[in-house]
Amino acid sequence: MLSAQQLEQYITQHLACDYIKVLGDDGTHFEAVIVSPAFVGKGMVQQHQLVYTALGDRMRAEIHALSMKTLTPEQWQNSNKI
C-alpha cells in the first residue's frame, strides 16, 4: 500500500517543487497541493499532465485517484497558503 509520503517522493523525484503536500490514508486515494516553477505559463490540464508524467506507470498501477491543486510559485505566494 502506498503512503502519502511515498507519493510526495515519487513526484519530487521528477518534478521540481517549491511546496508539496499530499494527504491520503487508504493507500489508493490521495489529495495533493503542488507548487512548481514548471507550471509557469501552463494551463491547469498541462500542469496536471506534468504531475502524471512524474508519476509514470504508478498512476495506473498504484494510485486509484489523485485530486490535485497545482499552482505556480507566484500563485502560491498570492494565495492563502492552502
N, CA, C and O atoms as CSV, one atom per row, in Angstrom:
chain,resi,resn,atom,element,x,y,z
A,1,MET,N,N,0.843,-1.182,0.000
A,1,MET,CA,C,0.000,0.000,0.000
A,1,MET,C,C,0.889,1.247,0.000
A,1,MET,O,O,1.892,1.303,0.711
A,2,LEU,N,N,0.523,2.212,-0.777
A,2,LEU,CA,C,1.277,3.444,-0.961
A,2,LEU,C,C,0.931,4.466,0.120
A,2,LEU,O,O,-0.239,4.629,0.466
A,3,SER,N,N,1.929,5.145,0.649
A,3,SER,CA,C,1.692,6.197,1.639
A,3,SER,C,C,1.740,7.569,0.964
A,3,SER,O,O,2.287,7.718,-0.128
A,4,ALA,N,N,1.164,8.553,1.626
A,4,ALA,CA,C,1.194,9.931,1.119
A,4,ALA,C,C,2.640,10.408,0.994
A,4,ALA,O,O,2.979,11.105,0.038
A,5,GLN,N,N,3.487,10.042,1.942
A,5,GLN,CA,C,4.895,10.443,1.907
A,5,GLN,C,C,5.606,9.835,0.699
A,5,GLN,O,O,6.410,10.505,0.051
A,6,GLN,N,N,5.316,8.578,0.396
A,6,GLN,CA,C,5.925,7.946,-0.778
A,6,GLN,C,C,5.483,8.654,-2.058
A,6,GLN,O,O,6.286,8.867,-2.966
A,7,LEU,N,N,4.214,9.014,-2.123
A,7,LEU,CA,C,3.704,9.704,-3.299
A,7,LEU,C,C,4.394,11.060,-3.462
A,7,LEU,O,O,4.744,11.445,-4.578
A,8,GLU,N,N,4.589,11.779,-2.365
A,8,GLU,CA,C,5.334,13.043,-2.422
A,8,GLU,C,C,6.728,12.809,-2.997
A,8,GLU,O,O,7.189,13.570,-3.847
A,9,GLN,N,N,7.390,11.767,-2.536
A,9,GLN,CA,C,8.741,11.460,-3.018
A,9,GLN,C,C,8.743,11.123,-4.501
A,9,GLN,O,O,9.626,11.575,-5.230
A,10,TYR,N,N,7.776,10.343,-4.963
A,10,TYR,CA,C,7.683,10.000,-6.379
A,10,TYR,C,C,7.562,11.259,-7.227
A,10,TYR,O,O,8.221,11.384,-8.259
A,11,ILE,N,N,6.723,12.189,-6.793
A,11,ILE,CA,C,6.524,13.420,-7.562
A,11,ILE,C,C,7.788,14.263,-7.555
A,11,ILE,O,O,8.221,14.729,-8.608
A,12,THR,N,N,8.388,14.468,-6.384
A,12,THR,CA,C,9.553,15.359,-6.297
A,12,THR,C,C,10.807,14.778,-6.937
A,12,THR,O,O,11.754,15.517,-7.206
A,13,GLN,N,N,10.835,13.491,-7.182
A,13,GLN,CA,C,11.980,12.893,-7.880
A,13,GLN,C,C,12.040,13.345,-9.336
A,13,GLN,O,O,13.116,13.389,-9.932
A,14,HIS,N,N,10.875,13.683,-9.911
A,14,HIS,CA,C,10.822,14.005,-11.331
A,14,HIS,C,C,10.228,15.377,-11.640
A,14,HIS,O,O,10.086,15.748,-12.805
A,15,LEU,N,N,9.882,16.129,-10.595
A,15,LEU,CA,C,9.302,17.452,-10.794
A,15,LEU,C,C,9.792,18.369,-9.681
A,15,LEU,O,O,9.589,18.087,-8.500
A,16,ALA,N,N,10.430,19.455,-10.057
A,16,ALA,CA,C,10.904,20.421,-9.063
A,16,ALA,C,C,9.700,21.070,-8.385
A,16,ALA,O,O,8.832,21.631,-9.054
A,17,CYS,N,N,9.652,20.993,-7.072
A,17,CYS,CA,C,8.519,21.540,-6.312
A,17,CYS,C,C,9.017,22.517,-5.256
A,17,CYS,O,O,9.950,22.220,-4.509
A,18,ASP,N,N,8.391,23.675,-5.204
A,18,ASP,CA,C,8.673,24.627,-4.131
A,18,ASP,C,C,7.923,24.228,-2.867
A,18,ASP,O,O,8.360,24.514,-1.752
A,19,TYR,N,N,6.789,23.563,-3.059
A,19,TYR,CA,C,5.975,23.094,-1.941
A,19,TYR,C,C,5.147,21.923,-2.442
A,19,TYR,O,O,4.657,21.928,-3.572
A,20,ILE,N,N,4.999,20.931,-1.594
A,20,ILE,CA,C,4.120,19.810,-1.914
A,20,ILE,C,C,3.558,19.242,-0.627
A,20,ILE,O,O,4.277,19.082,0.359
A,21,LYS,N,N,2.286,18.944,-0.641
A,21,LYS,CA,C,1.630,18.299,0.492
A,21,LYS,C,C,0.630,17.305,-0.076
A,21,LYS,O,O,-0.276,17.669,-0.826
A,22,VAL,N,N,0.811,16.053,0.294
A,22,VAL,CA,C,-0.094,15.000,-0.148
A,22,VAL,C,C,-0.774,14.414,1.073
A,22,VAL,O,O,-0.128,14.105,2.074
A,23,LEU,N,N,-2.072,14.267,0.979
A,23,LEU,CA,C,-2.860,13.643,2.039
A,23,LEU,C,C,-3.551,12.412,1.473
A,23,LEU,O,O,-3.926,12.379,0.301
A,24,GLY,N,N,-3.711,11.425,2.300
A,24,GLY,CA,C,-4.415,10.212,1.900
A,24,GLY,C,C,-4.150,9.137,2.934
A,24,GLY,O,O,-3.026,9.004,3.418
A,25,ASP,N,N,-5.162,8.377,3.273
A,25,ASP,CA,C,-4.947,7.388,4.324
A,25,ASP,C,C,-5.387,5.979,3.951
A,25,ASP,O,O,-5.295,5.063,4.769
A,26,ASP,N,N,-5.866,5.797,2.715
A,26,ASP,CA,C,-6.286,4.445,2.356
A,26,ASP,C,C,-5.332,3.760,1.377
A,26,ASP,O,O,-5.560,2.615,0.989
A,27,GLY,N,N,-4.271,4.454,0.980
A,27,GLY,CA,C,-3.267,3.855,0.119
A,27,GLY,C,C,-3.546,3.925,-1.374
A,27,GLY,O,O,-2.680,3.565,-2.172
A,28,THR,N,N,-4.728,4.377,-1.773
A,28,THR,CA,C,-5.039,4.474,-3.200
A,28,THR,C,C,-5.697,5.788,-3.598
A,28,THR,O,O,-5.680,6.141,-4.777
A,29,HIS,N,N,-6.279,6.526,-2.649
A,29,HIS,CA,C,-6.940,7.808,-2.920
A,29,HIS,C,C,-6.166,8.917,-2.221
A,29,HIS,O,O,-5.924,8.853,-1.016
A,30,PHE,N,N,-5.775,9.945,-2.996
A,30,PHE,CA,C,-4.928,10.994,-2.449
A,30,PHE,C,C,-5.398,12.372,-2.894
A,30,PHE,O,O,-6.050,12.525,-3.927
A,31,GLU,N,N,-5.049,13.373,-2.085
A,31,GLU,CA,C,-5.257,14.784,-2.416
A,31,GLU,C,C,-3.901,15.460,-2.296
A,31,GLU,O,O,-3.139,15.176,-1.372
A,32,ALA,N,N,-3.599,16.356,-3.229
A,32,ALA,CA,C,-2.289,16.997,-3.216
A,32,ALA,C,C,-2.383,18.478,-3.562
A,32,ALA,O,O,-3.215,18.903,-4.364
A,33,VAL,N,N,-1.505,19.245,-2.932
A,33,VAL,CA,C,-1.250,20.634,-3.313
A,33,VAL,C,C,0.195,20.653,-3.770
A,33,VAL,O,O,1.100,20.279,-3.024
A,34,ILE,N,N,0.405,21.093,-5.009
A,34,ILE,CA,C,1.743,21.061,-5.592
A,34,ILE,C,C,2.062,22.427,-6.168
A,34,ILE,O,O,1.308,22.960,-6.982
A,35,VAL,N,N,3.185,22.992,-5.741
A,35,VAL,CA,C,3.652,24.288,-6.241
A,35,VAL,C,C,4.969,24.040,-6.963
A,35,VAL,O,O,5.927,23.535,-6.376
A,36,SER,N,N,5.007,24.402,-8.250
A,36,SER,CA,C,6.209,24.140,-9.032
A,36,SER,C,C,6.459,25.262,-10.038
A,36,SER,O,O,5.523,25.767,-10.657
A,37,PRO,N,N,7.728,25.650,-10.199
A,37,PRO,CA,C,8.049,26.627,-11.241
A,37,PRO,C,C,7.814,26.059,-12.644
A,37,PRO,O,O,7.696,26.821,-13.604
A,38,ALA,N,N,7.745,24.734,-12.773
A,38,ALA,CA,C,7.482,24.105,-14.074
A,38,ALA,C,C,6.073,24.416,-14.568
A,38,ALA,O,O,5.783,24.238,-15.751
A,39,PHE,N,N,5.195,24.878,-13.681
A,39,PHE,CA,C,3.809,25.174,-14.047
A,39,PHE,C,C,3.640,26.557,-14.678
A,39,PHE,O,O,2.586,26.851,-15.243
A,40,VAL,N,N,4.654,27.399,-14.590
A,40,VAL,CA,C,4.555,28.768,-15.113
A,40,VAL,C,C,4.256,28.729,-16.614
A,40,VAL,O,O,4.939,28.051,-17.381
A,41,GLY,N,N,3.228,29.467,-17.011
A,41,GLY,CA,C,2.859,29.577,-18.419
A,41,GLY,C,C,2.037,28.413,-18.943
A,41,GLY,O,O,1.747,28.343,-20.137
A,42,LYS,N,N,1.666,27.509,-18.067
A,42,LYS,CA,C,0.887,26.344,-18.474
A,42,LYS,C,C,-0.509,26.402,-17.856
A,42,LYS,O,O,-0.692,26.920,-16.755
A,43,GLY,N,N,-1.480,25.867,-18.576
A,43,GLY,CA,C,-2.836,25.771,-18.067
A,43,GLY,C,C,-2.939,24.623,-17.070
A,43,GLY,O,O,-1.999,23.846,-16.898
A,44,MET,N,N,-4.079,24.531,-16.424
A,44,MET,CA,C,-4.275,23.520,-15.393
A,44,MET,C,C,-4.096,22.099,-15.942
A,44,MET,O,O,-3.468,21.261,-15.295
A,45,VAL,N,N,-4.640,21.828,-17.121
A,45,VAL,CA,C,-4.510,20.486,-17.697
A,45,VAL,C,C,-3.044,20.153,-17.946
A,45,VAL,O,O,-2.599,19.045,-17.648
A,46,GLN,N,N,-2.299,21.095,-18.485
A,46,GLN,CA,C,-0.867,20.872,-18.734
A,46,GLN,C,C,-0.110,20.670,-17.429
A,46,GLN,O,O,0.809,19.853,-17.365
A,47,GLN,N,N,-0.487,21.405,-16.390
A,47,GLN,CA,C,0.153,21.237,-15.083
A,47,GLN,C,C,-0.101,19.834,-14.542
A,47,GLN,O,O,0.814,19.176,-14.047
A,48,HIS,N,N,-1.327,19.389,-14.639
A,48,HIS,CA,C,-1.676,18.049,-14.158
A,48,HIS,C,C,-0.953,16.983,-14.968
A,48,HIS,O,O,-0.534,15.964,-14.420
A,49,GLN,N,N,-0.805,17.213,-16.272
A,49,GLN,CA,C,-0.071,16.269,-17.110
A,49,GLN,C,C,1.386,16.149,-16.670
A,49,GLN,O,O,1.963,15.063,-16.728
A,50,LEU,N,N,1.980,17.249,-16.232
A,50,LEU,CA,C,3.356,17.196,-15.721
A,50,LEU,C,C,3.442,16.306,-14.487
A,50,LEU,O,O,4.399,15.549,-14.327
A,51,VAL,N,N,2.447,16.399,-13.620
A,51,VAL,CA,C,2.426,15.554,-12.422
A,51,VAL,C,C,2.243,14.095,-12.819
A,51,VAL,O,O,2.935,13.219,-12.300
A,52,TYR,N,N,1.316,13.827,-13.735
A,52,TYR,CA,C,1.097,12.453,-14.187
A,52,TYR,C,C,2.363,11.885,-14.828
A,52,TYR,O,O,2.691,10.716,-14.626
A,53,THR,N,N,3.068,12.701,-15.592
A,53,THR,CA,C,4.327,12.267,-16.202
A,53,THR,C,C,5.349,11.935,-15.121
A,53,THR,O,O,6.072,10.945,-15.230
A,54,ALA,N,N,5.409,12.763,-14.079
A,54,ALA,CA,C,6.340,12.497,-12.975
A,54,ALA,C,C,6.019,11.173,-12.287
A,54,ALA,O,O,6.922,10.481,-11.816
A,55,LEU,N,N,4.754,10.825,-12.230
A,55,LEU,CA,C,4.342,9.581,-11.574
A,55,LEU,C,C,4.497,8.359,-12.478
A,55,LEU,O,O,4.613,7.235,-11.989
A,56,GLY,N,N,4.498,8.574,-13.779
A,56,GLY,CA,C,4.671,7.473,-14.721
A,56,GLY,C,C,3.620,6.390,-14.547
A,56,GLY,O,O,2.438,6.686,-14.367
A,57,ASP,N,N,4.052,5.134,-14.603
A,57,ASP,CA,C,3.139,3.996,-14.521
A,57,ASP,C,C,2.489,3.842,-13.156
A,57,ASP,O,O,1.508,3.113,-13.016
A,58,ARG,N,N,3.021,4.514,-12.160
A,58,ARG,CA,C,2.419,4.420,-10.818
A,58,ARG,C,C,0.972,4.909,-10.823
A,58,ARG,O,O,0.143,4.441,-10.042
A,59,MET,N,N,0.686,5.851,-11.709
A,59,MET,CA,C,-0.675,6.397,-11.771
A,59,MET,C,C,-1.663,5.311,-12.173
A,59,MET,O,O,-2.808,5.317,-11.722
A,60,ARG,N,N,-1.237,4.396,-13.002
A,60,ARG,CA,C,-2.122,3.306,-13.425
A,60,ARG,C,C,-2.079,2.129,-12.461
A,60,ARG,O,O,-3.088,1.462,-12.239
A,61,ALA,N,N,-0.912,1.881,-11.895
A,61,ALA,CA,C,-0.720,0.659,-11.116
A,61,ALA,C,C,-1.021,0.811,-9.628
A,61,ALA,O,O,-1.656,-0.062,-9.037
A,62,GLU,N,N,-0.573,1.905,-9.016
A,62,GLU,CA,C,-0.649,2.035,-7.561
A,62,GLU,C,C,-1.678,3.046,-7.056
A,62,GLU,O,O,-2.148,2.945,-5.923
A,63,ILE,N,N,-2.020,4.008,-7.888
A,63,ILE,CA,C,-2.864,5.120,-7.446
A,63,ILE,C,C,-4.217,5.036,-8.146
A,63,ILE,O,O,-4.295,5.060,-9.374
A,64,HIS,N,N,-5.259,4.940,-7.365
A,64,HIS,CA,C,-6.599,4.870,-7.953
A,64,HIS,C,C,-7.128,6.272,-8.268
A,64,HIS,O,O,-7.727,6.491,-9.321
A,65,ALA,N,N,-6.905,7.213,-7.356
A,65,ALA,CA,C,-7.415,8.570,-7.554
A,65,ALA,C,C,-6.459,9.585,-6.935
A,65,ALA,O,O,-5.964,9.404,-5.823
A,66,LEU,N,N,-6.212,10.660,-7.689
A,66,LEU,CA,C,-5.372,11.744,-7.201
A,66,LEU,C,C,-6.059,13.058,-7.542
A,66,LEU,O,O,-6.142,13.448,-8.707
A,67,SER,N,N,-6.547,13.731,-6.517
A,67,SER,CA,C,-7.134,15.054,-6.668
A,67,SER,C,C,-6.028,16.051,-6.363
A,67,SER,O,O,-5.397,15.975,-5.309
A,68,MET,N,N,-5.790,16.977,-7.267
A,68,MET,CA,C,-4.685,17.901,-7.012
A,68,MET,C,C,-5.032,19.343,-7.329
A,68,MET,O,O,-5.834,19.652,-8.210
A,69,LYS,N,N,-4.389,20.202,-6.568
A,69,LYS,CA,C,-4.420,21.645,-6.808
A,69,LYS,C,C,-2.994,22.012,-7.168
A,69,LYS,O,O,-2.082,21.839,-6.359
A,70,THR,N,N,-2.798,22.515,-8.373
A,70,THR,CA,C,-1.469,22.888,-8.831
A,70,THR,C,C,-1.379,24.396,-8.953
A,70,THR,O,O,-2.300,25.052,-9.440
A,71,LEU,N,N,-0.252,24.939,-8.502
A,71,LEU,CA,C,-0.049,26.386,-8.527
A,71,LEU,C,C,1.392,26.712,-8.923
A,71,LEU,O,O,2.318,25.942,-8.667
A,72,THR,N,N,1.548,27.864,-9.549
A,72,THR,CA,C,2.886,28.397,-9.783
A,72,THR,C,C,3.368,29.016,-8.470
A,72,THR,O,O,2.557,29.269,-7.579
A,73,PRO,N,N,4.663,29.262,-8.337
A,73,PRO,CA,C,5.139,29.923,-7.117
A,73,PRO,C,C,4.469,31.285,-6.882
A,73,PRO,O,O,4.185,31.647,-5.740
A,74,GLU,N,N,4.219,32.030,-7.952
A,74,GLU,CA,C,3.549,33.332,-7.805
A,74,GLU,C,C,2.111,33.164,-7.312
A,74,GLU,O,O,1.663,33.911,-6.442
A,75,GLN,N,N,1.398,32.202,-7.855
A,75,GLN,CA,C,0.031,31.948,-7.403
A,75,GLN,C,C,0.029,31.524,-5.933
A,75,GLN,O,O,-0.837,31.937,-5.161
A,76,TRP,N,N,0.997,30.704,-5.558
A,76,TRP,CA,C,1.113,30.240,-4.177
A,76,TRP,C,C,1.384,31.423,-3.250
A,76,TRP,O,O,0.797,31.524,-2.173
A,77,GLN,N,N,2.273,32.310,-3.674
A,77,GLN,CA,C,2.629,33.483,-2.879
A,77,GLN,C,C,1.404,34.374,-2.648
A,77,GLN,O,O,1.253,34.968,-1.581
A,78,ASN,N,N,0.538,34.461,-3.654
A,78,ASN,CA,C,-0.642,35.326,-3.564
A,78,ASN,C,C,-1.858,34.638,-2.973
A,78,ASN,O,O,-2.889,35.278,-2.770
A,79,SER,N,N,-1.756,33.336,-2.692
A,79,SER,CA,C,-2.898,32.602,-2.144
A,79,SER,C,C,-2.867,32.664,-0.623
A,79,SER,O,O,-2.008,33.305,-0.017
A,80,ASN,N,N,-3.814,31.991,-0.043
A,80,ASN,CA,C,-3.890,31.921,1.422
A,80,ASN,C,C,-3.121,30.744,1.971
A,80,ASN,O,O,-3.357,30.340,3.110
A,81,LYS,N,N,-2.204,30.175,1.196
A,81,LYS,CA,C,-1.383,29.042,1.616
A,81,LYS,C,C,-2.261,27.905,2.098
A,81,LYS,O,O,-2.244,27.543,3.275
A,82,ILE,N,N,-3.005,27.362,1.200
A,82,ILE,CA,C,-3.998,26.304,1.439
A,82,ILE,C,C,-3.490,25.282,2.427
A,82,ILE,O,O,-4.195,24.324,2.743
